[in-house]
Amino acid sequence: MKRNLWIVALALAASSAAAQTWSPQKNVEIVAASGPGGSNDNTARTLERALASTKLVNTTVSVVNKPGGGGSIAYTYVSQRTGDPHYLLVATSGLLSNHIIGASPLTPADFTPIASLLEDYVVFAVAAGSPLKTGKDLVERMKKDPQATTVGFANAFGSSRHVAGGLFLKAIGRSPRELKPVVFKGSAEAIPAVLGGHLDLVIIGAVNAVPHVSAGRMRVLGVGAPKRLGGVLANAPTWREQGVDVVSGSWRGIFGPKGLTPAQITFWEGALRKATDTPDWKADLEKNFWTDHFVSGAALRKDIEQEYASTKAVLADLGLAK
């Protein structure tokens, strides 16, 4: 009788332990809301390599590209996998802005936020031959008449680049609605427009400016980061250095479908933390001028709530909030 009770106790203990741990049982999809070569795709593929190098995932891991709809197609795809921890979404601030402007019914509450990974700060750039030589020149021109400057960005009204432009105008005492925007499908289209003189200014991710700055074709007037970036952009001043209180960019993180268990969330938090501590990941951060920003748990949820509120305020100023 005692032996049978002992066997039952062991079985219960094993069952309890199994309930508290989890690991992937099939292929893991990292879903990127961009085509191959886009920023989200680069993040997804860097993470794929980092997860492989840590050997924390014993199954295969693949990147699935779902471009379009300002990210809505990718978000919808993952949101339909409720309770399945084998789908990881490369989430961005676009998830918040899409809901605020009415482009998507989905909010962070439709997912399981797992971790924020990085910040991708914007730069304000002009062609090398532009009469705008410094950030001060841009401030003076736009204070006088914002409509005299065409501002290009990707990839939709209400995007993080559009928000950055609105924040800039607000910081210099003008209305964000006075911005004269030109929207492109991607930075790859916006950059030739400014270099060709068809556009006065572009707001782009720092890494997009680097090859053109290196070649002497482009000049960065201001960086939307809390401190200067390194490498080729080390001499480009932040907006705060120039007296303009603007810090703006786009965070990137990993969300799972809604309904993940605590054990599944714990697994992915641990795996992501270790993956973002690998040499490959750190090298990619440096190469892409991204800033490490790993946040998870309650702190992440608080950050998302605060950013939703601040993004909504800016989009309301731009006349886009629904």
QUIWO-V741021 format. One record per residue. N is the residue number from 1. SS is DSSP state (hx for helix, st for strand, lp for the rest). PHI is phi as a letter, one per 40 degrees, with the letter a starting at -180 (none if undefined). BURIAL is I if it has 24 or more other ideal C-beta (glycine too) atoms within 12 Angstrom, else O. Layout:
{{N | SS | PHI | BURIAL} {N | SS | PHI | BURIAL}}
This chain:
{{1 | lp | none | O} {2 | hx | c | O} {3 | hx | c | O} {4 | hx | c | O} {5 | hx | c | O} {6 | hx | c | O} {7 | hx | c | O} {8 | hx | c | O} {9 | hx | c | O} {10 | hx | c | O} {11 | hx | c | O} {12 | hx | c | O} {13 | hx | c | O} {14 | hx | c | O} {15 | hx | c | O} {16 | hx | c | O} {17 | hx | c | O} {18 | hx | c | O} {19 | hx | c | O} {20 | hx | c | O} {21 | lp | b | O} {22 | lp | a | I} {23 | lp | a | O} {24 | lp | d | I} {25 | lp | b | O} {26 | lp | a | O} {27 | lp | d | O} {28 | st | b | I} {29 | st | b | I} {30 | st | b | I} {31 | st | c | I} {32 | st | b | I} {33 | lp | c | I} {34 | lp | a | I} {35 | lp | c | O} {36 | lp | d | O} {37 | lp | g | O} {38 | lp | c | I} {39 | hx | c | I} {40 | hx | c | I} {41 | hx | c | I} {42 | hx | c | I} {43 | hx | c | I} {44 | hx | c | I} {45 | hx | c | I} {46 | hx | c | I} {47 | hx | c | I} {48 | hx | d | I} {49 | hx | c | I} {50 | hx | c | I} {51 | hx | c | I} {52 | hx | c | I} {53 | hx | c | O} {54 | hx | c | I} {55 | lp | f | O} {56 | lp | c | I} {57 | lp | b | I} {58 | lp | c | O} {59 | lp | c | O} {60 | lp | c | O} {61 | st | b | I} {62 | st | b | I} {63 | st | c | I} {64 | st | b | I} {65 | st | c | I} {66 | lp | b | I} {67 | lp | c | I} {68 | lp | h | I} {69 | hx | g | O} {70 | hx | g | I} {71 | hx | h | I} {72 | hx | c | I} {73 | hx | c | I} {74 | hx | c | I} {75 | hx | c | I} {76 | hx | c | I} {77 | hx | d | I} {78 | hx | c | I} {79 | hx | c | I} {80 | lp | c | O} {81 | lp | b | I} {82 | lp | d | O} {83 | lp | g | O} {84 | lp | b | I} {85 | lp | c | I} {86 | lp | c | I} {87 | st | b | I} {88 | st | b | I} {89 | st | c | I} {90 | st | c | I} {91 | st | c | I} {92 | st | b | I} {93 | lp | c | I} {94 | hx | c | I} {95 | hx | c | I} {96 | hx | c | I} {97 | hx | c | I} {98 | hx | d | I} {99 | hx | c | I} {100 | hx | c | I} {101 | lp | c | I} {102 | lp | g | O} {103 | lp | c | I} {104 | lp | a | I} {105 | lp | c | O} {106 | lp | c | I} {107 | lp | b | I} {108 | hx | d | I} {109 | hx | c | O} {110 | hx | c | I} {111 | st | b | I} {112 | st | b | I} {113 | st | c | I} {114 | st | b | I} {115 | st | a | I} {116 | st | c | I} {117 | st | b | I} {118 | st | a | I} {119 | st | b | I} {120 | st | b | I} {121 | st | c | I} {122 | st | c | I} {123 | st | b | I} {124 | st | b | I} {125 | st | b | I} {126 | st | b | I} {127 | st | c | I} {128 | lp | d | O} {129 | lp | c | O} {130 | lp | c | I} {131 | lp | c | O} {132 | lp | c | I} {133 | lp | c | O} {134 | lp | b | I} {135 | hx | c | I} {136 | hx | c | O} {137 | hx | c | O} {138 | hx | c | I} {139 | hx | d | I} {140 | hx | c | I} {141 | hx | c | I} {142 | hx | c | I} {143 | hx | c | O} {144 | hx | c | O} {145 | hx | a | O} {146 | hx | d | I} {147 | hx | c | O} {148 | hx | c | O} {149 | lp | b | I} {150 | st | c | I} {151 | st | b | I} {152 | st | b | I} {153 | st | a | I} {154 | st | b | I} {155 | lp | b | I} {156 | lp | a | I} {157 | lp | c | I} {158 | lp | g | I} {159 | lp | c | I} {160 | hx | c | I} {161 | hx | c | I} {162 | hx | c | I} {163 | hx | d | I} {164 | hx | c | I} {165 | hx | c | I} {166 | hx | c | I} {167 | hx | c | I} {168 | hx | c | I} {169 | hx | c | I} {170 | hx | c | I} {171 | hx | c | I} {172 | lp | c | I} {173 | lp | g | O} {174 | lp | b | I} {175 | lp | c | O} {176 | hx | d | I} {177 | hx | c | O} {178 | hx | c | I} {179 | lp | c | I} {180 | st | b | I} {181 | st | c | I} {182 | st | b | I} {183 | st | c | I} {184 | st | b | I} {185 | lp | c | O} {186 | lp | a | I} {187 | hx | c | I} {188 | hx | c | I} {189 | hx | c | O} {190 | hx | c | I} {191 | hx | c | I} {192 | hx | c | O} {193 | hx | c | I} {194 | hx | c | I} {195 | hx | c | I} {196 | lp | c | O} {197 | lp | g | O} {198 | lp | c | O} {199 | lp | a | I} {200 | lp | c | I} {201 | st | a | I} {202 | st | b | I} {203 | st | b | I} {204 | st | b | I} {205 | st | c | I} {206 | hx | d | I} {207 | hx | c | I} {208 | hx | c | I} {209 | hx | c | I} {210 | hx | d | I} {211 | hx | c | O} {212 | hx | c | I} {213 | hx | c | I} {214 | hx | c | O} {215 | lp | c | O} {216 | lp | g | O} {217 | lp | c | O} {218 | st | b | I} {219 | st | b | I} {220 | st | c | I} {221 | st | c | I} {222 | st | a | I} {223 | st | b | I} {224 | lp | c | I} {225 | lp | b | I} {226 | lp | c | O} {227 | lp | a | O} {228 | lp | d | I} {229 | lp | c | I} {230 | lp | c | O} {231 | hx | f | O} {232 | hx | d | I} {233 | hx | c | I} {234 | lp | c | O} {235 | lp | c | O} {236 | lp | c | I} {237 | lp | c | I} {238 | st | c | I} {239 | lp | c | I} {240 | hx | c | O} {241 | hx | c | O} {242 | hx | c | I} {243 | lp | g | O} {244 | lp | b | I} {245 | lp | c | O} {246 | lp | b | I} {247 | lp | b | I} {248 | lp | a | I} {249 | st | a | I} {250 | st | b | I} {251 | st | c | I} {252 | st | b | I} {253 | st | a | I} {254 | st | b | I} {255 | st | b | I} {256 | st | b | I} {257 | st | c | I} {258 | lp | c | I} {259 | lp | g | O} {260 | lp | c | I} {261 | lp | c | O} {262 | hx | d | O} {263 | hx | c | O} {264 | hx | c | I} {265 | hx | c | I} {266 | hx | c | I} {267 | hx | d | I} {268 | hx | c | I} {269 | hx | d | I} {270 | hx | c | I} {271 | hx | c | I} {272 | hx | c | I} {273 | hx | c | I} {274 | hx | c | O} {275 | hx | c | I} {276 | lp | c | I} {277 | lp | b | O} {278 | lp | c | I} {279 | hx | d | O} {280 | hx | c | O} {281 | hx | c | I} {282 | hx | c | O} {283 | hx | c | O} {284 | hx | c | I} {285 | hx | d | I} {286 | hx | c | O} {287 | hx | c | O} {288 | hx | c | I} {289 | lp | f | I} {290 | lp | c | I} {291 | st | b | I} {292 | st | d | O} {293 | st | a | I} {294 | st | c | I} {295 | st | b | I} {296 | st | a | I} {297 | hx | g | O} {298 | hx | c | O} {299 | hx | c | O} {300 | hx | c | I} {301 | hx | c | I} {302 | hx | c | O} {303 | hx | d | I} {304 | hx | c | I} {305 | hx | c | O} {306 | hx | c | O} {307 | hx | c | I} {308 | hx | d | I} {309 | hx | c | O} {310 | hx | c | I} {311 | hx | c | I} {312 | hx | c | I} {313 | hx | c | O} {314 | hx | c | I} {315 | hx | c | I} {316 | hx | c | O} {317 | hx | c | I} {318 | lp | c | I} {319 | lp | g | O} {320 | lp | b | I} {321 | lp | c | I} {322 | lp | c | O}}
